[in-house]
Amino acid sequence: GEGEFFDIAAEEAAARLGRGLVELRACGVDACGFIAPAWLLGEEAEAAVREAGFRYTTRVGTVLDFATGE
């Protein structure tokens, strides 16, 4: 189950991200980046990560800044 954000629909990714953000905020954590389990992030899930307001994501060997695209 470590690649669950690789082959997932945007709607399901958004739901999981939303639940995670609620739990983190309840602990006083305001997350600004998202790293998918095993760094496996598919295209639809990446779109959901962007929509959720995260500023960056990482994959093996890369960091992607959503603001600049770099």
N, C-alpha and C positions, 0 to 999 in steps of 0.2 A: 503493500500500500504506500510505498514512499513516493511514488510518482503521480499522486492523485490530482495534481494540477496540470499535468501534461496533456491529457486527453479528456478534457472536461468542457462542457458547454459554459458559455459566458454566464448564463443565469444561475447555474449551480455554483460556479466560482464566486459570483457576487454574493450569493446567500451565505456561503462558507466564510467569505471575507467579512461580511457584516456581522456574523455571529462572533467571529474572532475579535473584531474591533470592539464590540460591546463588552466582551470579557476583559480585554486589555484595559479599556477605559475604566471599568469597575475597579481595577487594581491601581489606577492612577497612571497608567502608561499611555502615552499618546504616540503611537507608531507612525513613522514617516516613510518607512521603506518596507518592502515585502520580499522575502526570500522563500520561494517554493520549496517544499520538501525535495531533497536530493537535487536542488537547483533545476528541476524539470518543470518549466513553465511553457505551456502551449499558447498559441496565438489568441484563442478565445479567452483563456484565463488572463493573459496579459492585458487584454482590453478591459476586463473586469477590474484588474488591479489599478489601471489608469483611472477608470470611472470612480473607484472607491476613494480616490484622492491621494494615493501614495505618490511620493516624489521620485522614488527610484526602485529598481529591482536588481537582482544579481542572478547571474547564471555562472556555471563553472568558467572561471577565467575572465568574466566581464562584469561590469557594472553599467547599468543603463539609466541615465538621468532623463526622466520623462520631459522635463522642461526644455532641455536642449537637444535631446535625441542622441547625445554623445555617450 
